[in-house]
Amino acid sequence: MNSVTGGNAFSRSSAVPQPGRSDTVGPTTDPGPVTCPGPTAGTEARRGTVGSDRPATRPLGTVLKALALLDSLADTNEPVRSAVLARALGTTRAEAHRHLITLEAAGWMERLPDGAYRLTLRPARLGHAALRQAGVGERTAPLLERAAHAAGEVVSIAVLDSDTSRVVQRAEPGRSLHATLFLGDRLSLHSSASGRLLMAFATADVIEPLRLDGVPLPAEEDLSTVRATGWATSTDDDDDGIAALAIPLRRYDGPVVAALSVHGPRERFAVTEALAALRPAAHGIEQLLRLDTGAGLRLRA
């Protein structure tokens, strides 16, 4: 079903606003030279310098530091102390402590009896709001694009759909020759990487009806291997010359809800490189799924 095809070229364009012009002309009876008064310091800070790459309004340094502190806390699993945060952020202990006190006053942090700090649940509201404003599918698109460019191949997300694995999201690489894979494509549960991966982590109440209906499925030995390694490869490479590798995407409460795959011509496909490209994207997507407390990935083909 897959083949090698030329890629599409995409470009972005944006309109650059023209700076306004303000001319001052002297009296008509004695026309002097036309003058353009220079901006005051405040005006220049608001407008920026024409022709420069600096933003018109400079960001607040204190806010950036507080947000960097929150980012650092998001990567930890345990409460932290100001000294640890100071080292991680490259700042003084006193400054880190001031940020913690400020965030505590705002309800974003709480101080424990032993003096350590941890996040409250308030930041989670932002994550839920972000998913309400733009669904999981839209949020995962940049992650897929980065993975596709890192791998140099097509990257996709597929979910179990009846007796097939169905592609619900995809991203193309920058190279001109790549595997063809379309939204809505249905892949074999027996031979495709995503199908074999989904079957390996499916529950018995999902697998047994498929077996009773005569749907070709991987052997239990193969499924055990996939569960042990944490990834699956396609077995139909000889048919179309396209190899694929898939890893699981888990929801917040543990179940595997989708397969993240990379697809490419067999002659340039390497398992190590494929895993290196997919794993960062899987980590990012699973962070989103932990906030998506619905039935699963709300993606549309």
C-alpha positions as a LaTeX table, in Angstrom:
\begin{tabular}{lrrr}
\hline
Residue & $x$ (\AA) & $y$ (\AA) & $z$ (\AA) \\
\hline
Met1 & 0.00 & 0.00 & 0.00 \\
Asn2 & 2.94 & 2.30 & 0.63 \\
Ser3 & 5.15 & 3.65 & $-2.11$ \\
Val4 & 7.85 & 6.26 & $-2.56$ \\
Thr5 & 6.80 & 9.63 & $-3.84$ \\
Gly6 & 7.97 & 13.21 & $-4.14$ \\
Gly7 & 7.15 & 15.47 & $-1.21$ \\
Asn8 & 5.19 & 18.69 & $-1.23$ \\
Ala9 & 6.91 & 22.02 & $-0.67$ \\
Phe10 & 5.40 & 24.27 & 1.92 \\
Ser11 & 6.20 & 27.92 & 2.55 \\
Arg12 & 5.12 & 30.53 & 5.03 \\
Ser13 & 4.69 & 34.17 & 4.34 \\
Ser14 & 3.77 & 37.04 & 6.58 \\
Ala15 & 3.03 & 40.68 & 6.00 \\
Val16 & 5.46 & 43.11 & 7.65 \\
Pro17 & 3.69 & 46.21 & 8.94 \\
Gln18 & 5.16 & 49.51 & 7.74 \\
Pro19 & 6.20 & 51.98 & 10.43 \\
Gly20 & 4.06 & 55.10 & 10.70 \\
Arg21 & 5.42 & 58.47 & 9.56 \\
Ser22 & 5.07 & 61.74 & 11.44 \\
Asp23 & 6.20 & 64.94 & 9.68 \\
Thr24 & 6.35 & 68.41 & 11.24 \\
Val25 & 6.25 & 71.42 & 8.89 \\
Gly26 & 7.11 & 74.97 & 9.88 \\
Pro27 & 4.92 & 78.03 & 9.27 \\
Thr28 & 3.88 & 78.72 & 5.70 \\
Thr29 & 5.27 & 82.24 & 5.81 \\
Asp30 & 8.75 & 81.02 & 6.53 \\
Pro31 & 8.99 & 77.39 & 5.50 \\
Gly32 & 11.98 & 75.92 & 7.21 \\
Pro33 & 13.39 & 72.47 & 6.69 \\
Val34 & 11.08 & 69.57 & 7.35 \\
Thr35 & 11.95 & 68.02 & 10.69 \\
Cys36 & 11.12 & 64.70 & 12.25 \\
Pro37 & 11.54 & 64.89 & 16.00 \\
Gly38 & 13.26 & 61.92 & 17.48 \\
Pro39 & 11.28 & 59.60 & 19.73 \\
Thr40 & 11.54 & 59.85 & 23.43 \\
Ala41 & 13.05 & 57.02 & 25.37 \\
Gly42 & 9.60 & 55.72 & 26.26 \\
Thr43 & 8.35 & 55.89 & 22.68 \\
Glu44 & 11.43 & 54.09 & 21.39 \\
Ala45 & 10.97 & 51.32 & 23.94 \\
Arg46 & 7.38 & 50.85 & 22.84 \\
Arg47 & 8.03 & 50.98 & 19.09 \\
Gly48 & 11.43 & 49.34 & 18.92 \\
Thr49 & 14.07 & 50.32 & 16.36 \\
Val50 & 13.08 & 50.22 & 12.70 \\
Gly51 & 15.05 & 47.59 & 10.84 \\
Ser52 & 16.08 & 45.73 & 13.96 \\
Asp53 & 14.99 & 42.25 & 15.04 \\
Arg54 & 14.15 & 43.35 & 18.56 \\
Pro55 & 10.51 & 43.09 & 19.62 \\
Ala56 & 8.55 & 46.34 & 19.89 \\
Thr57 & 7.95 & 45.70 & 23.59 \\
Arg58 & 10.59 & 44.03 & 25.66 \\
Pro59 & 9.48 & 41.09 & 27.83 \\
Leu60 & 9.62 & 41.45 & 31.59 \\
Gly61 & 12.75 & 39.78 & 32.87 \\
Thr62 & 11.27 & 38.93 & 36.25 \\
Val63 & 8.32 & 37.16 & 34.63 \\
Leu64 & 10.63 & 35.19 & 32.34 \\
Lys65 & 12.65 & 34.06 & 35.34 \\
Ala66 & 9.52 & 32.99 & 37.21 \\
Leu67 & 8.32 & 31.01 & 34.20 \\
Ala68 & 11.76 & 29.38 & 33.84 \\
Leu69 & 11.43 & 28.34 & 37.48 \\
Leu70 & 8.03 & 26.77 & 36.78 \\
Asp71 & 9.48 & 24.93 & 33.77 \\
Ser72 & 12.23 & 23.56 & 35.99 \\
Leu73 & 9.68 & 22.40 & 38.56 \\
Ala74 & 7.68 & 20.64 & 35.84 \\
Asp75 & 10.67 & 18.37 & 35.22 \\
Thr76 & 10.94 & 17.22 & 38.84 \\
Asn77 & 8.94 & 14.56 & 40.64 \\
Glu78 & 9.72 & 15.66 & 44.19 \\
Pro79 & 9.43 & 18.89 & 46.18 \\
Val80 & 12.50 & 21.11 & 45.81 \\
Arg81 & 14.41 & 23.64 & 47.88 \\
Ser82 & 15.46 & 27.11 & 46.82 \\
Ala83 & 19.15 & 26.15 & 46.78 \\
Val84 & 18.50 & 23.34 & 44.30 \\
Leu85 & 16.44 & 25.61 & 42.06 \\
Ala86 & 19.09 & 28.32 & 42.21 \\
Arg87 & 21.74 & 25.91 & 40.94 \\
Ala88 & 19.44 & 24.59 & 38.20 \\
Leu89 & 18.59 & 28.10 & 36.99 \\
Gly90 & 22.03 & 29.62 & 37.45 \\
Thr91 & 20.84 & 32.29 & 39.87 \\
Thr92 & 21.30 & 33.14 & 43.53 \\
Arg93 & 19.51 & 31.35 & 46.32 \\
Ala94 & 17.96 & 34.63 & 47.48 \\
Glu95 & 16.50 & 35.35 & 44.05 \\
Ala96 & 15.11 & 31.83 & 43.69 \\
His97 & 13.57 & 32.16 & 47.15 \\
Arg98 & 11.90 & 35.46 & 46.21 \\
His99 & 10.34 & 33.82 & 43.15 \\
Leu100 & 9.10 & 30.91 & 45.26 \\
Ile101 & 7.56 & 33.27 & 47.83 \\
Thr102 & 5.85 & 35.22 & 45.03 \\
Leu103 & 4.46 & 32.07 & 43.43 \\
Glu104 & 3.31 & 30.85 & 46.82 \\
Ala105 & 1.43 & 34.11 & 47.38 \\
Ala106 & $-0.20$ & 33.70 & 43.96 \\
Gly107 & $-1.32$ & 30.18 & 44.78 \\
Trp108 & 1.01 & 28.38 & 42.35 \\
Met109 & 3.38 & 26.95 & 44.98 \\
Glu110 & 3.01 & 25.62 & 48.48 \\
Arg111 & 5.64 & 25.45 & 51.19 \\
Leu112 & 5.98 & 22.19 & 53.10 \\
Pro113 & 6.84 & 21.92 & 56.81 \\
Asp114 & 10.41 & 20.90 & 55.99 \\
Gly115 & 10.96 & 24.08 & 53.96 \\
Ala116 & 10.73 & 22.49 & 50.50 \\
Tyr117 & 8.30 & 23.74 & 47.84 \\
Arg118 & 6.01 & 21.96 & 45.44 \\
Leu119 & 3.50 & 22.97 & 42.78 \\
Thr120 & $-0.16$ & 23.31 & 43.65 \\
Leu121 & $-2.82$ & 22.06 & 41.23 \\
Arg122 & $-3.35$ & 25.53 & 39.80 \\
Pro123 & $-0.87$ & 25.05 & 36.90 \\
Ala124 & $-2.94$ & 22.04 & 35.79 \\
Arg125 & $-5.78$ & 24.42 & 35.00 \\
Leu126 & $-3.63$ & 26.01 & 32.30 \\
Gly127 & $-2.97$ & 22.62 & 30.74 \\
His128 & $-6.66$ & 21.81 & 30.62 \\
Ala129 & $-7.44$ & 25.26 & 29.23 \\
Ala130 & $-4.82$ & 24.81 & 26.51 \\
Leu131 & $-6.44$ & 21.54 & 25.46 \\
Arg132 & $-9.88$ & 23.14 & 25.44 \\
Gln133 & $-8.67$ & 25.98 & 23.24 \\
Ala134 & $-6.85$ & 23.64 & 20.86 \\
Gly135 & $-7.40$ & 19.89 & 21.02 \\
Val136 & $-4.81$ & 17.19 & 21.46 \\
Gly137 & $-4.58$ & 16.66 & 17.70 \\
Glu138 & $-3.58$ & 20.26 & 17.07 \\
Arg139 & $-1.15$ & 20.29 & 19.96 \\
Thr140 & 0.59 & 17.13 & 18.74 \\
Ala141 & 1.14 & 18.43 & 15.20 \\
Pro142 & 4.39 & 20.33 & 15.97 \\
Leu143 & 5.74 & 17.29 & 17.85 \\
Leu144 & 5.08 & 15.06 & 14.85 \\
Glu145 & 6.69 & 17.56 & 12.50 \\
Arg146 & 9.85 & 17.70 & 14.60 \\
Ala147 & 10.00 & 13.90 & 14.73 \\
Ala148 & 9.53 & 13.64 & 10.96 \\
His149 & 12.37 & 16.07 & 10.31 \\
Ala150 & 14.60 & 14.34 & 12.86 \\
Ala151 & 13.98 & 10.95 & 11.23 \\
Gly152 & 13.89 & 12.26 & 7.69 \\
Glu153 & 10.83 & 10.07 & 7.14 \\
Val154 & 7.05 & 10.13 & 7.48 \\
Val155 & 5.79 & 9.93 & 11.07 \\
Ser156 & 2.22 & 8.98 & 11.98 \\
Ile157 & $-0.19$ & 8.22 & 14.79 \\
Ala158 & $-2.55$ & 5.27 & 14.36 \\
Val159 & $-5.33$ & 3.89 & 16.54 \\
Leu160 & $-7.16$ & 0.57 & 16.62 \\
Asp161 & $-10.25$ & 0.77 & 14.41 \\
Ser162 & $-12.26$ & $-2.45$ & 14.23 \\
Asp163 & $-9.95$ & $-4.97$ & 12.54 \\
Thr164 & $-7.30$ & $-2.51$ & 11.31 \\
Ser165 & $-4.88$ & 0.12 & 12.50 \\
Arg166 & $-6.07$ & 3.49 & 11.16 \\
Val167 & $-3.83$ & 6.51 & 10.54 \\
Val168 & $-5.32$ & 9.55 & 12.29 \\
Gln169 & $-2.41$ & 12.00 & 12.10 \\
Arg170 & 0.76 & 12.26 & 10.07 \\
Ala171 & 3.69 & 14.55 & 9.28 \\
Glu172 & 6.07 & 14.57 & 6.33 \\
Pro173 & 9.85 & 15.08 & 6.41 \\
Gly174 & 11.74 & 17.75 & 4.56 \\
Arg175 & 13.30 & 15.35 & 2.04 \\
Ser176 & 11.76 & 14.95 & $-1.41$ \\
Leu177 & 11.53 & 11.14 & $-1.46$ \\
His178 & 9.61 & 9.46 & 1.31 \\
Ala179 & 7.02 & 6.79 & 2.00 \\
Thr180 & 3.44 & 7.55 & 1.04 \\
Leu181 & 0.98 & 7.38 & 3.91 \\
Phe182 & $-2.37$ & 9.12 & 3.95 \\
Leu183 & $-4.77$ & 10.14 & 6.70 \\
Gly184 & $-7.37$ & 7.44 & 7.09 \\
Asp185 & $-5.16$ & 4.69 & 5.68 \\
Arg186 & $-6.00$ & 1.32 & 7.26 \\
Leu187 & $-3.05$ & $-0.92$ & 8.04 \\
Ser188 & $-2.91$ & $-4.62$ & 8.80 \\
Leu189 & $-2.92$ & $-5.73$ & 12.42 \\
His190 & $-0.80$ & $-8.70$ & 11.39 \\
Ser191 & 2.03 & $-7.10$ & 9.43 \\
Ser192 & 2.11 & $-3.33$ & 10.00 \\
Ala193 & 4.26 & $-1.92$ & 12.78 \\
Ser194 & 1.39 & 0.04 & 14.31 \\
Gly195 & $-1.00$ & $-2.91$ & 14.08 \\
Arg196 & 1.45 & $-5.30$ & 15.74 \\
Leu197 & 2.18 & $-2.74$ & 18.45 \\
Leu198 & $-1.51$ & $-2.14$ & 19.20 \\
Met199 & $-2.19$ & $-5.87$ & 19.34 \\
Ala200 & 0.73 & $-6.44$ & 21.71 \\
Phe201 & $-0.78$ & $-4.07$ & 24.27 \\
Ala202 & $-4.45$ & $-4.83$ & 23.60 \\
Thr203 & $-6.52$ & $-6.57$ & 26.27 \\
Ala204 & $-7.95$ & $-10.05$ & 25.86 \\
Asp205 & $-11.48$ & $-8.72$ & 25.35 \\
Val206 & $-10.18$ & $-6.87$ & 22.28 \\
Ile207 & $-8.05$ & $-9.67$ & 20.83 \\
Glu208 & $-10.38$ & $-12.66$ & 21.28 \\
Pro209 & $-13.28$ & $-11.34$ & 19.15 \\
Leu210 & $-10.80$ & $-10.57$ & 16.37 \\
Arg211 & $-9.42$ & $-14.12$ & 16.51 \\
Leu212 & $-12.95$ & $-15.56$ & 16.47 \\
Asp213 & $-13.75$ & $-13.46$ & 13.40 \\
Gly214 & $-10.70$ & $-14.88$ & 11.62 \\
Val215 & $-8.77$ & $-11.58$ & 11.49 \\
Pro216 & $-5.07$ & $-12.33$ & 10.83 \\
Leu217 & $-3.11$ & $-11.43$ & 13.96 \\
Pro218 & 0.54 & $-11.76$ & 15.01 \\
Ala219 & 1.59 & $-14.89$ & 16.85 \\
Glu220 & 1.66 & $-14.66$ & 20.64 \\
Glu221 & 5.42 & $-15.15$ & 20.60 \\
Asp222 & 5.79 & $-12.05$ & 18.41 \\
Leu223 & 3.49 & $-10.05$ & 20.67 \\
Ser224 & 5.53 & $-11.06$ & 23.71 \\
Thr225 & 8.66 & $-9.79$ & 21.98 \\
Val226 & 6.99 & $-6.46$ & 21.25 \\
Arg227 & 5.91 & $-6.08$ & 24.88 \\
Ala228 & 9.42 & $-6.91$ & 26.06 \\
Thr229 & 11.20 & $-4.44$ & 23.74 \\
Gly230 & 8.55 & $-1.73$ & 23.77 \\
Trp231 & 8.51 & $-1.34$ & 19.99 \\
Ala232 & 7.34 & $-3.19$ & 16.88 \\
Thr233 & 8.50 & $-3.34$ & 13.28 \\
Ser234 & 6.59 & $-4.14$ & 10.12 \\
Thr235 & 6.91 & $-7.56$ & 8.51 \\
Asp236 & 5.66 & $-6.73$ & 5.00 \\
Asp237 & 8.79 & $-4.90$ & 3.85 \\
Asp238 & 9.30 & $-7.31$ & 0.95 \\
Asp239 & 5.90 & $-6.39$ & $-0.50$ \\
Asp240 & 6.46 & $-2.66$ & $-0.94$ \\
Gly241 & 10.04 & $-1.94$ & 0.17 \\
Ile242 & 8.78 & 0.27 & 3.04 \\
Ala243 & 9.90 & $-0.44$ & 6.59 \\
Ala244 & 8.20 & 0.91 & 9.70 \\
Leu245 & 8.72 & 1.01 & 13.45 \\
Ala246 & 6.12 & 1.86 & 16.10 \\
Ile247 & 6.20 & 2.70 & 19.80 \\
Pro248 & 3.23 & 3.02 & 22.18 \\
Leu249 & 1.42 & 6.17 & 23.28 \\
Arg250 & $-0.07$ & 5.76 & 26.74 \\
Arg251 & $-2.93$ & 7.67 & 28.26 \\
Tyr252 & $-2.71$ & 9.33 & 31.68 \\
Asp253 & $-3.96$ & 6.19 & 33.47 \\
Gly254 & $-1.67$ & 3.72 & 31.71 \\
Pro255 & $-3.45$ & 2.05 & 28.75 \\
Val256 & $-1.90$ & 2.21 & 25.28 \\
Val257 & $-4.29$ & 4.26 & 23.13 \\
Ala258 & $-2.26$ & 4.72 & 19.94 \\
Ala259 & 0.91 & 3.84 & 18.07 \\
Leu260 & 3.51 & 6.40 & 17.02 \\
Ser261 & 5.32 & 5.19 & 13.91 \\
Val262 & 8.01 & 6.16 & 11.45 \\
His263 & 7.89 & 4.86 & 7.85 \\
Gly264 & 10.65 & 4.90 & 5.26 \\
Pro265 & 12.36 & 3.05 & 2.41 \\
Arg266 & 13.92 & $-0.13$ & 3.75 \\
Glu267 & 17.40 & 0.60 & 2.39 \\
Arg268 & 17.84 & 3.69 & 4.58 \\
Phe269 & 15.82 & 2.57 & 7.61 \\
Ala270 & 17.65 & 2.10 & 10.94 \\
Val271 & 15.97 & 1.03 & 14.18 \\
Thr272 & 18.28 & 3.11 & 16.41 \\
Glu273 & 17.64 & 6.31 & 14.45 \\
Ala274 & 13.91 & 5.66 & 14.30 \\
Leu275 & 13.68 & 5.21 & 18.07 \\
Ala276 & 15.77 & 8.34 & 18.67 \\
Ala277 & 13.36 & 10.38 & 16.56 \\
Leu278 & 10.15 & 8.93 & 18.01 \\
Arg279 & 10.83 & 8.84 & 21.74 \\
Pro280 & 11.00 & 12.62 & 22.37 \\
Ala281 & 7.75 & 13.07 & 20.43 \\
Ala282 & 6.10 & 10.24 & 22.37 \\
His283 & 7.12 & 11.84 & 25.65 \\
Gly284 & 5.60 & 15.18 & 24.60 \\
Ile285 & 2.38 & 13.60 & 23.35 \\
Glu286 & 1.96 & 11.56 & 26.51 \\
Gln287 & 2.28 & 14.74 & 28.56 \\
Leu288 & $-0.74$ & 16.03 & 26.66 \\
Leu289 & $-2.61$ & 12.77 & 27.15 \\
Arg290 & $-2.13$ & 13.04 & 30.91 \\
Leu291 & $-4.17$ & 16.23 & 30.73 \\
Asp292 & $-6.71$ & 14.71 & 28.35 \\
Thr293 & $-8.92$ & 12.85 & 30.81 \\
Gly294 & $-11.49$ & 11.93 & 28.16 \\
Ala295 & $-11.90$ & 8.60 & 26.42 \\
Gly296 & $-8.58$ & 8.85 & 24.62 \\
Leu297 & $-6.97$ & 10.64 & 21.71 \\
Arg298 & $-9.50$ & 13.03 & 20.23 \\
Leu299 & $-7.99$ & 13.00 & 16.77 \\
Arg300 & $-9.78$ & 13.13 & 13.47 \\
Ala301 & $-8.68$ & 11.60 & 10.19 \\
\hline
\end{tabular}
